[in-house]
Amino acid sequence: MNKKEIQNLIDDNQNHSDFGRLLYHRDRKNKKVLHYSVQLNDTESLAWEPVHSDRQKDQGEIDIWKINKHFHPAKYVHHWSRNKIIQALHISVDEFHKNWQYELFRFNCEHWARLVTTGDCRCFQIHEFKKLQKIPVAGLAIVGVAGFVTGAWEHNGYPQKAITKGL
């Protein structure tokens, strides 16, 4: 999809009762992995993903995911107001769609979805992974020195600034 089509999809669905809700579903192959998206309507959500699905680092894009019975609303989430979510989604399309890198450990679907629904560019899965693996040592090997110094594998302030400066 191009940017204009995504922008229109956001505008066309902004009055749906569940618009802007943070959703997750489990990966088909690895049930411990969660994928996050932002609900548009009863059947569609928007998500941040790599252009090539088999890569941990790739050009990123915002795409439509079809909602099925495996999608669930995230719990204990303090969502932004509907208007702020609409603005954040529009800004993210302009700023990120095919302009930014998707990186599994630095800016993945959870980072993006939480950013545009709550304002917090954070991935809790990576935080849990670090705890399980007794990281930061393994985290350093996975995301490199920059990720270790900035904590970017959990919270990434760079995209957060791109969104919040436009609100």
N, C-alpha and C positions, 0 to 999 in steps of 0.2 A: 504494500500500500504506500501511496505517497503521502506527504505531510498534509496536503489539503483534504484528502479522503479521511485521514485520521481525525483532523480538526472537525470536519463535518459530523463524523460519527460521535464525537464527544458532545457537540452541540445538539445533535438530534436526540440524544439519550439523557441529557442532563436533568430532565424532570421525572425520570423513572424513580420509583420509590426506593430502590436499592442501589442507585447510582453512587459510585465512589466508595463502595464497601471493599475493604481489603479481603481478598480471598486466597485460599491456599488449596493445593491438592498434592497428593503423594506421587512421587515418580513411579512409573510402571515397573522399572527394573530394580530400583533401590528404594524400598519403602521408607528408609530413614531420611531420604532427601525430599524436601518440600519445594514446590514451585508456587510463586506468588503472582497475583494479578489484581487488577482493579475492575470491579464489576461495572458494566455499562447498563445491562438490562437482564432479563431472565435467561438469556441464552448466550451472551457474549461478555467477554472481559478483555481488557488491554493488558499486555505484558511486555516487559523488556527481555529480549533474548538475543543470542548471537545469530548472525545471519546464517551461519553453518552450524546446525544443532549439535554436531559432534565435537565442538571446540570449546575449551575453557576460556580462551581469549580470542576475540574476533570483533569485527565491526558489529556494533549493536544496532538493533532496530526495535521499534514498538510495533507489536503485531496483535491481531485478534486471536483470542483463544475461545473455543466453544465450551461453554459451561455444561458440565454433565453432573451426574450424581456423586462424583468423587470430589467436587469442589465444595469447600466449606468456608463460612465467614471466620476470619481470624478473631480470636477472643482477646479480651482485655486490651483493646486498642482504643485510644482516644483519637478519633478521626477529627480532622479539620472540618470546618463548615463546608457545606456543599459548594458555595461560591469560591472558597479558597482552593478546593480540590479541582474545580473546573479550571481555574486560573493556572494551577500547578500542572495539570495535564497539558494544557495548551503550551505553556512555557517548555515543558519537557519535550514535547514534539518538536518545537523549534530548536531547542538546544541540543537534544540528544539523538533524535532519530537519524540514524546513519551518519552522525557526526562524531559520536563517542564510541569508545571501546566497551564492549561487554567483557568483563573479567570476573570469572567465578569467585575469586577471593577479594575483589576490590569494588566491583560495581555489577552486581547480578540482579536477578528479578526481584529478590526480596529487598535489596537496597532501594531499587527504583520504586517499587510499589509502596513501601513504607514512606519514602520521601514524598511522593505525590498525594498520599492520603493523610499523613500525620506531620510532615515536615522534618522527620528524623530519618536520615539516610543511614540506616543501620541494618545489619544482617545478624539476627540472633542465632541462626544455625551455625555460623562460623564461630561465634562465641562459645556455643555448646561443644563444637568440635575441638576447640582449643582446650576446654576443660577436660574432655575425655582423653585427649592426647597428651596431656601435661605440657601444653604449650605455654610459654612463648618460644621455646627452642624449635619445635617443629614448625611453628608459625613463621619463624624467621626463614626457614628453608623453603616454605611454601610460597610466601608472598614477598620475600626479599626484605632487604634492609629498610626500604622506604615504608613498607607495610608495617614492619615492626616498630619503627620510630613513630609513625603517625597513628598506629592502631587502625589503619584503613581497612583491614579485613573485617572489622566489626562496624565501625562508623566511618563514613567517608564524607568529609566536609566540603570537598571540591564541588560535587554536583549539588550539594545542599545549598551552597552559596549561589550557584547558578539559578536555582529555583527561587530562593527567598529574596534575591535582589529584585526580581520582577514582580513580587507580590505587593 
